[in-house]
């Protein structure tokens, strides 16, 4: 069965899928079951809502003898995915890794000599497909502060790795810890002398000199965020992405040359919605202030194109695709803060040495 048949089938009967997570999560009114056994128990006891479309994610095909199996290739309809992210984010949370659960994947690699986490400032999954990245959900407002805090805020990864013997830590960030509360939060439990503000080539030298058995390396890496907000010329998107993955490969080669086993993870705080790729629609109202963003407002505002979200006591209203809350300046090439495929689906790339 092909994806074209899924909608017709789920109206009559639950469907088993083995892949195509973004496509499946974008089906309107879909109910995702990532635990086949739990679904089967509820189905057999007539505890299933017949008004929902039920899709069982079963990579092993254990329920293929009970329900039809749908062949769902990962061919993304970006607009439909953006709409589904706004209307039914729980389906994506059920299927995809999320920023606030990356630490669990990292902790599974605690047997390695070295663990590396790179968080890129502004990078969409859509720009990284050819590099073998997998999709990861940035839930809620797609802001720099929220993204970094969801991934590594309050030292959640550092603290847990410390419990497994990762006493040595090396950090790299362009932001000052003393003057930046966000930096202090994501590098909590790093000693001041272990955090460096260096060019990448110099950072490699620091790693080469200091990396040992049971070392955790955390890197804040520049992505496309800065160039999307204020650039007098069109940003070099492909070249920037190529450089990011080249740097990852350089770090991988260094650790391999040192004879250390390692797991390297690369993700991003948020993606970017580029104006050259989309027809963005301004929805200006007099009450919006200069402190509000292009794709979000402070506080909860009831509009059909806004979703109220609370994160860490901050109340915001984030915009659905393709709306923006003011016209863009000539030097603004991209935006983020709202909910869309490009903003909300970030890369998660894992390399083992």
Secondary structure, DSSP 8 states (H G I E B T S, - for coil): -BHHHHHHHHTTS-EEESS-HHHHHTSTTEEEES-HHHHHHHHHTT-S-TTSEEEEE-TT-TTTTTSEEEB------HHHHHHHHHH-HHHHHHHSEEGGGHHHHHHTTTTSSEEEEEEEES--GGGTGGGT-EEEE--S---HHHHHHHHHGGGHHHHHHHTTT--EEEEE-SS-TTT-HHHHHHTTT--GGGEE---HHHHHHHHHHH--SSEEEEEEEE-SHHHHHS-SS---HHHHHHHHHHHHHHHHHHHHHTT--EEEEEEES---EEGGGS--EE---TT--TTS-SSEEES----TTEEEEEETTEEEEEE-TTEESS---TT--EE-SS-SHHHHEEEEEEEE-
